[in-house]
């Protein structure tokens, strides 16, 4: 994984135990031009220089709230945004297998799985 993604994982979870495979991987960036009628936050999020991003969805009000499941959390709005971003990437030529989605919640992982099936 690229160094920015690794830094996030190392800081939050792995106590700096992860290392990039090599310099090429560490410096990896998105190698495609995002095409189509892309506006606002999508264009900003999908810039090649943007490797890790946190989106503030609080301006959507109650739609931005998490739903508590049995032992986890999920968020429908965030799942829809992730799907939109992935669709934009694949329409611009990025292979599905080259896209990674990280979530700390099993509930969100389950929701994302269902979201991408439809």
HUQUI-V399030 format. One record per residue. N is the residue number from 1. RES is the residue in one small letter. PHI is phi in degrees with one decimal (999 if undefined). Layout:
BEGIN
n: <N	N>
res: <RES	RES>
phi: <PHI	PHI>
END
This chain:
BEGIN
n: <1	2	3	4	5	6	7	8	9	10	11	12	13	14	15	16	17	18	19	20	21	22	23	24	25	26	27	28	29	30	31	32	33	34	35	36	37	38	39	40	41	42	43	44	45	46	47	48	49	50	51	52	53	54	55	56	57	58	59	60	61	62	63	64	65	66	67	68	69	70	71	72	73	74	75	76	77	78	79	80	81	82	83	84	85	86	87	88	89	90	91	92	93	94	95	96	97	98	99	100	101	102	103	104	105	106	107	108	109	110	111	112	113	114	115	116	117	118>
res: <x	x	x	x	x	x	x	x	x	x	x	x	x	x	x	x	x	x	x	x	x	x	x	x	x	x	x	x	x	x	x	x	x	x	x	x	x	x	x	x	x	x	x	x	x	x	x	x	x	x	x	x	x	x	x	x	x	x	x	x	x	x	x	x	x	x	x	x	x	x	x	x	x	x	x	x	x	x	x	x	x	x	x	x	x	x	x	x	x	x	x	x	x	x	x	x	x	x	x	x	x	x	x	x	x	x	x	x	x	x	x	x	x	x	x	x	x	x>
phi: <999	-67.3	-62.9	-67.4	-67.6	-62.6	-59.4	-61.3	-62.7	-61.3	-69.8	-84.5	-130.7	-100.3	47.1	60.2	-91.8	-82.9	-138.9	-66.8	-61.8	-164.7	-64.6	-62.2	-67.5	-58.8	-99.0	-58.9	-136.0	-66.4	-113.4	-152.2	-97.2	-68.9	-113.8	97.4	-83.7	-101.9	-127.1	46.6	-63.8	-62.6	-62.7	-65.6	-68.1	-96.1	-63.6	-54.8	-74.0	-88.0	-104.7	-135.1	-143.9	-115.3	-103.6	-88.1	-102.2	-62.8	-70.2	-86.8	65.8	-61.1	-62.6	-87.5	-77.6	-76.0	-108.9	-86.2	-100.5	-49.1	-138.6	-155.2	-135.6	-146.7	-147.2	-61.7	-61.6	-63.3	-63.2	-65.3	-65.1	-60.9	-62.4	-60.0	-64.2	-65.0	-62.6	-63.6	-62.7	-67.5	-66.6	-94.6	103.1	-77.8	-69.8	-54.5	-69.0	-96.6	-104.4	-117.4	-124.4	-109.3	-145.9	-83.8	-113.1	-62.1	-61.1	-70.1	-60.4	-61.6	-63.1	-61.1	-58.3	-68.7	-65.0	-79.4	-75.4	-85.6>
END
